[in-house]
Amino acid sequence: MAIGVKALPISYVAHVLGIVAAILVLIWNISFRGGLAWEATNKNLIFNLHPVLMLIGLIIIGGEAIISYKSLPLKKPEKKLVHLILHAIALILGILGVYLAFKFHNESNIANLYSLHSWLGIGVIVLYGIQWIYGFLVFFYPGGTSAIRSESLPWHVLFGTFVYILAVATATLGYLEKLTFLQSTGLAKYGPEAFLVNFTAIVTILFGTFVILTTLSQTPPEDDYSYSAI
């Protein structure tokens, strides 16, 4: 299934939104939240790495991996390798992001896995990992038969799209949860930080939307190496 719009212009919008989202989340956690640290006496600095890694890794790099088939002027085998590597980077950064959330909670004596955001976050990481391993084994190495690859491809794309949409929704819940907590401890509801967090969430949703639109759009006819699996 494809919409009657060319993929490349849509992918440009996605790239710009991804850059804006990355800048906003860094401004939030460095300028407003005090900075980033793997080890610190101020445990909040450890937590600050969580949204940065999850957004830049799982959402932005993961989104770029999804649209790489439509946005890169490469042959299919090269696109497949880029797709695989970008997803691997996204997964690694996502795992680190989840680890840092646990690290912050454990070192701050806060309970783990008590919110819907955390439950969905663990689910997203597990599903993302399963998707990557399946894709690696079937489409890369050792590789399935042509029949298996042909039958698996639509489901691989559909499942990947579902996991990505779930990741964006989980990130949105994370913004809401963190902002609600900050406001309950005195952050101004109409202050600059509150607006920044909400605006970052909106840009994240827009980025995810344009990632999905890119996958549903049409590759130029002269490109013989792209694919449309759904």
Salt bridges, closest charged atoms under 4 A:
GLU39 OE2 - LYS103 NZ 2.88
GLU64 OE2 - HIS15 ND1 2.85
GLU107 OE1 - LYS43 NZ 2.93
GLU107 OE2 - LYS103 NZ 2.76
GLU193 OE2 - ARG33 NE 2.66
ASP223 OD2 - LYS79 NZ 3.15
